[in-house]
Amino acid sequence: MSEATLCPFRNGDGCWLPHAQKRTAMPSLMLESRSMSVKVIARNRKAKFDYELLDTYEAGLVLKGSEIKSIRASQVSLKEAYVRTDGEEAWLVNAHIAPYEQAADQGHEPTRERKLLLHKREIDQLWDAVQKRGLTIVPTQVHLKDGRAKVEIAVGRGKRKYDKRQSIKKQDAQRDIQRALKERG
């Protein structure tokens, strides 16, 4: 008997098992659909004005069902929000997520504390920044990444009044430069 009649599963590599046959690479269309899509839901624009932002982190949020529905409907405000940590866990405090209208009986408290999902190393870094260096942790934006709600948080140092004035002067100068270039071009 020849080898071909012994096993119909031979694939040319000397392998006789059907499960070990060569596999083709993933089609490019499937790779494109797996790319990460990010949709920004809310920004805390006041954070850049009030704080000198040093480090940023991306954290997941522990949410209830009605909260994620409200986030997808862009009903989030980060104006008075901040992050609190105790060295073990991190919490998002005072972030307002509006109640979802269709979940009236099973709704949520709009400004409840929400647990942040961070690695232990990141929580330790945040704890050190707050305790040793006297910095503040502020949320800068909420976004959806592949359908999951994420919050971008930043460690920052509060600006003094004259720092804010300098920031305003820089913004005005940049705006004037852009206007001049636009009129010229």
Buried (B, 14 or more C-beta within 10 A) or exposed (E): EEEEEEEEEBEEEEBEEEEEEEEEEEEEEEEEEEEEEEEEBBBBEEBBEBBBBEBEBBBBBEBBEBBBBBBBEEBBBBEEBBBBBEEEEBBBBBBBBBBBEEBEEEBBEBBBEBBBBBEEEBBBBBBEBBEEEEBBBBBBBBBBEEEEBBBBBBBBBEBEEEBEEEBEEEEEEEEEEEEEEEEEE
